[in-house]
């Protein structure tokens, strides 16, 4: 008995890799629910990776109906406990439109600036994680020493300033301007912000950058890391640093969390 030939996944194409198509939605309301469910799951993924830090850190996702609004976590609820019903909808002026909790002022200040200045950005992620905060003290960008690091080659920036807790509009705008059109910005003495054209992408870039920082510290502790040459680093960036790559790379873990922790859908 014959069988149908299945197409190989992640095949090489001219500009990188061919990825599966992103999901499409029958209505904006369906897309809103999809984003909210995955935002709640994203917080639990951060908790799973030990990326939570007290009340600091936040992930936001743009609302597909009210596009000048975004969903964010409530202040004081641990990432591992966040549910869809806990999420708060806030506009770019800081007015809470839906939700029963208050929010972190820093979450509003920086993320509203990013969402306002980058209409292409669907989601943004930030936390005071172990390796990102340590690397941020160096005041430099990430060298291309691994495939993970190449995801950010010529696609991340440095904000070379620190003015305390970033709750003011002026510093938030400076951080957003430093980010520019890139996928990540390292904020000196503070940490990292990553963005994406999907919620999954923004979250995956944060996790991948945290791993790349860890690799840098491990390699530097025993010697001088060898940097990948610019041409190869740029090729690898196209292969593993695309919007589709970021989205699809988190999908298996996202599906796992949604299945194993169904209470987050409440």
N, C-alpha and C positions, 0 to 999 in steps of 0.2 A: 504494500500500500504506500503510495507516495505521500509526501508532506510538503506544505508550502514553505518557500524560502523566506526566512525572516531577515529584515534589514539589520545590519550591524549598527550598534549605537556608538555615538561619539566618534564618528568617522572624520578623518582629516579633510578639511576643505581649504580653499585658498587663504582665507583670513583667520584660520584657527581650527575650531572643531564644530561639527554639526550637532546641535543639541535638540532634544525633543521640544515640541511647541509648548508655549506657556498656555495656561487655561483661558478659556473665553467664558463669558457670563451672559445669561439670558436677560438680565436686568441689572441696573445699578444697585438695587436693594440686595440682590444675590451677591454682588461683588462686595458690598459693604459688610455683609455677614461673614463672607470668606475672609476678608482682611481682619475683622475683629477676632475671629476664632484663631487665626494664625498669629495675631499679636499676643493674645493670651498665652498661646503655646510658646511663642518666642521668649517671653519672660521666664517660663519654666525651663526652657533650653538654657538660658543664661544661668539660672540657678543650678541646673545639672552640671554645668561647666565651672561652677564656683565663681561666676562673674558678677554676682551681686555684691554690694558693699554698703551695708546699712541702708540709709534712705537715699543714697546717691545712685545715679545711673538711671537711664530711661531709654525706652524705644518708642518711637512714634510712627504712625502710619496715616497718610493723607486720606481723608474721607472721599470716596468716589462721587458722592452726590454734592456735598458742600465742600468744594475743592479748596476753599480757603480756611478749612477746619482740619484738625487732626485728632486722632485718638491717642491717649497716653495713659500710663498707669496711675493709680491713686497714690497719694503720699502715705507712707507708713505701712503698706501691705507688702509682705515679703513676696519676692518674685515667684517662689514655688507655690504660692497660694492664689495667685491672680486668676480670676475667671472673667469670662466675657462680660458678665453683669457688673464687674468692678470698673471697667474701663470708662474713661472720662473723655468727652468730646469738647474741645476748646477751639476758639477761633484765633486768628493771628493777632488779635488785640488782647488776648488773655481772658476773654469772657467764657465761662463754662456754660455750655449749651445743654449737655446731657451728662448725667452721672450724679452719684450721691456722696462723693468725696472731694476733698481739696486736692491740689496738685503741687508739685515742687516748682517754685518760681524759676529755678534754673532750667528745668525741663521746658517751661514755656519760652523763656528768653532765647535760648540758643536754638531750639528746634523750630520756633516760629520764624526766626530769621532765616534758617536754612530752607524751610518750606516756602517762605515768601520769595527768596532770591533764586531758588532753584525749582521752577515749576515742573521740571522733569523728574524730580525726586519724589518717590512714593513713600519712602521710609528712611528713618535715620536712627542710629544706635550709638549709645555711649554708656560706659560704666567705668568705675575706678578699679579696673582689674589689675591683677598683680604685675604682669609683664608690660602692659601698656603704660601704666603710670611710671614704672621703673625706666622704660625706654624714653619716655617723654622728658625725663630729667637730663638727657644727653643733648637736647636741643638740636637734633639732626633728623634727616630722613632715613628711611629703611634701606640698607644696601641690598642689592639682588644676589643673595648668597644661597638661595634655595628656590625650588619651584613655587613654594608658598609665597615667598617674598616677591617673586616675579609677578604675581597677581597685581602688585601695586607699583610696578616699575613705571616711572614717569606718569603715575596716576594717583599720587598722593602729595600732600603739601605739608608745610610746617608753619604753624602760627607761633612766632617767636616772641611770646609775651605771656605774662601772668599777672592778673590783678585781683587775686582772691577768688571767692566763689563767683562763678560766672552768671550772676543773676541780673546784671545791668544790660540794657539794650545796646549800649555803645560797644561793650566787649563782645556781646553776642554777634553784632553786625561785623566786627572785625574778624571773628572766627569764621563766619559764613563767607566773608570776602576772601579770606585766606584759602578756604576750601575751593573756591572758584568752581570750575567744571569737573573737578576730580572726584574720586570715590571715597577719599579719606583725608583727614587732616590730623596731624599730630600737634597737640597743643602743649607747648613746653611747660614742664612742671605740673601738668594737669592730667592728660590722658589723650584718648583718641575718639574721634567721631567718624563713623562710616555711614555712607548713604547708598541707596540703590533704587532701581526702577521697579523693585518689588520688595515686599517685607522680607522675604526669604533672602534676597540678595544682600540687603543692608546688614542683616544679622550674621549671615555667613562671612561677609568681609570682616566683621569685628572678630569673630572666632578665628578666622584664618590669620588675621594680622596679629592677634594675641599669640598664636602658635609660631608665627614667623619671628616675633620678638623673642620668644623662648629659645628658638633655634639660634638666634644671634648671640644670646647670652651664653648658651651652652658651648657653642663653638668658640667664642671669644675667651672662655675660661680656660681653654686648653691650647689655644694657638690663635693665629690670625686667619679668619675665614677668607677663602678665595672667592672673589666676586665673579659672577657670570658675565661674560662679555656683553656689551650693549646690544649687538644685533640679536644674539640668542635670547637675552633677557626680554627684548621687545617682542620676539616671536612667542616666547612662553607667555608673555602678558596677554597677547591676543588669544592664545589657546586656552588659558585657565583664568583669565581676568575679565571675561566678557559679562554682560548683564545676564545672559542665559546661563553661563557657568555658575554665577553666584546664586541664581534662583534654583537651578536644578540640584546643586551640590547640597543644599540644606533639605531638600524635599524628603529624602528617606528618614532623617531624624525628625522632621516635622510630622510626618505620617506616624512614626512610632509614638511620639508624645500624644498626638490626638487620639490614638487607639488605646494607649495604656493609661491615660489620665483623662477620661471622658468628663470628669467633674468640671474641667476648665470651660466646657461649653455652656455651663449654667449661666 
